[in-house]
Amino acid sequence: MSKFSLIISIVPHDKGEKLTKAAVNAGCGGGSVMMGRALAKSNFGAILGTGETTKDLIFMVVESTKKSAIMNAIYESTQNEKTNFGEIFTLDVDSLLKAGANSEGEKKMSENENKETSRDMITVIVNKGYADDVMFAARKAGATGGTVINARGTAREDDAKFFGVHIVPEKDMLVIVVEHDKKEAVLSAIKEVKCLKEPGMGIAFCSPVTDFELLGKRK
């Protein structure tokens, strides 16, 4: 069993600090809050330009022995929020390297136990501006929504230069959580998107999700 877990929470913008405070009080060492863009849940809404909202994505690596307590603290901190306020889930961490530490600071985990999972996280990284096209295809295959994070690629020797400075392409990182039985259909749909037919335009990969819960009031 993995000794560490990555807890990922997705909530409305400016609510991330509330969750990290609850997590720290429960024993978490801290986390990273990133701003993303939640895409419309339907292609019709996307066409009309409605249904998009700004989100906070919180990434926290925690010891697996503390995971339940930290997740419970986060869950409790959202009980006064609206129903379907956000979502929280975990991924197993195979190894952990702490910056500035010696070789003892790198912890390698044994192979994880096979766990039953009801959902998967599909991560798609494409050149900026193409995430909406990918999400359009994913919705047709059964996905109900995704979150886009702005990112950038790393410079290579053959990248274009402007006055001697590498021009690093901006990227969109699209995170989609889907039910396990829809994963293959969604991946197949993404693979057929025109912008991903050309080499170097993007990549997609999957991770099994555990401990998935919706945040906010119960219905």
N, C-alpha and C positions, 0 to 999 in steps of 0.2 A: 504493500500500500504506500502511496506517495506520502512523504512527510510534509509537503507544502501544497497549498491550493491557491489558485487565483480566483478571487471573488470579483465578479463584474456586476455592477449595478448601472441601470440606465433610467434616469429620472428627468423631470423638467429642468431646464436651465436655472441656475442659481440655487438649486436644492441639493447639489452635491456635497456642499460643506456640512449640511445637516447630517447626512449619512456618515461622512468620515468622522465627525465628532462622536457620533454614537459608537462607531467601530473602535475608535481609539479608547474610549471609556471602557470598552469590553475587552481590551487587550491587544488590539491591532497596533502595529508600529507606525502606521501611516498609509497613505495611498496617493494616487495621482488622479486628478480630475481633468478631463478633456471635454471640450465643447464639440458637439456634433449636431447633425441635422437629421431629424426623423422624417422619413419620406412618407407620402400619403399611403394609406392602407389599400387603396384601390386604384386601378389604372384610370378610372373615370375621374377620381379626385385629382390625380396627377395631371391629367389633361386640362382640368379646370384651374389648376394651380392652387387648390385648397388642400388642407389637411397636413401641411408641413409645419413642424414645430422645432424649436431649438432644444437640444438635450445636453445634459451632463452625463458623461460616462466616467465611472469611478473604477479604477483598477487597484486592487489591494492583494498583495501576496502575503498569506498568513500561514502559520503552522496548522497542520490539519487537526491537531488536538484542540485548537482554539476556534476552529471554523464554525462549529454549531453555535457557540456562545456569541460570536461576532455577528453571524447572520441573524440570529434571534434579536440582537440589539438593534440591528438595522431595520428588521421587520417591525419591531415595536415602535421605532421612531417614526414610522410612516402611517400608523393606524388612524391618525386624525386627518390624513390626506384623503383625497377622493379615491373612489374605486378605480382600479387599473392605473394607479398613479405612476407606476413604473414596473420594472422587473429586475430580478436578481438571480444569478446562477453562478456555478463554479466550474473551473477546469483544473485538472490535475497538473501539477508542475513537476516535470521530469528532472530538472536540475536547477540549482540556484547559485548565482554568482554575485557576491556582494562587492560593489565597487570599492577599490582601495584596500581590500583584504588580501592576505596572502593565500597560498593554495588551500589552506584550511578553511578559507571563507567560501570555497566552492563546494557545494554539496551535491552529490549525484545520488539519484534515487534508483532503487531497484525497479524492475518492470512492474507496471501497475497491474492490479488485479482486474480481471474483466468485470466491468460493471454494466448493469442494464441501464440504458439511457433512453429517455423518451423524446429527446430533442438533440439537435446538433447545431453548432454555430458555424455558419459558412462565412468566411472572410474573403472578400474580393478586392484586390488592389488594381486600380486602372488609372490611366491618365485622367487628369482633372477634366470634369465635364461629362464623363461617360457613365457615372454611377447611376444616373436616372434611367439610362437605356438598359443597364443590367437589371435594375430593380423592376422595370416594366416586364421583362421576360420572366423574372423570378415570380412575380405576382401571378402571371398566367399559369405557372406550374404549381401554385398553391401557397406561396409565401404570403404573409399578411402584412409585412412591413419590414423596414430596415433602417439603420442609422448610418449616416455618412460622417466620416472624420476627415478633415483636411490633412494632407501629409505631403511629403516630397520625396523624390527618388534620390539616390546617392550618385554623386558625380563619377564618371568613368573617363578613362583616357580619351575615348573616342567621342565624348559628348561635345556638342557645339560650344564654342567659346565666344564671349563678347568682351573685347578689350582685355583678353587674356584671362578672363574669369569664367569658370565653368557655368553654363546655364543648366541648372538642375530642374528637370520637369516636375511640375506640381502633380500630386496624385490625389485621388479619392480612395479612401479605405471604407468599404461598405461592409457592415456587419449585419447578418441576417440570422435570426434564430428560428429554426423550422422544426416541425415534428419529424421524428426519425423516419417515418415511412414516406415522407415527402422529399427527403434529402436527394435521392438519386434523380428524381424528376426535375427538381430545381437546378441541380448541377448540370443536367443535360440541356435544360433551357438556356442557362447562362453560357454554356459552351457554344451555342449557336448564335449568340449575339455578334453582330457584324464587327464591332470594334475589337472583339477578342480573336478574330480570325487572323490578324496580323501578328507576327512574332514581336515580342517586346512590348505589346500593348497592355498586358496585365497578367495576373495570376489569381487563382482561387484555391483555397484549401479549407478543410473541415476539421472540427474538433468536437468530440462528444461532450455534451453538456450534462452536468449533474446538479442536483439540488435546485431545480428551477422553481421559482415562486413569483407570483405577481405581488407587487407592493401596493399598499393602500388599504382602504376599508374593504371588508368582505361584502359581497353582494347580499 
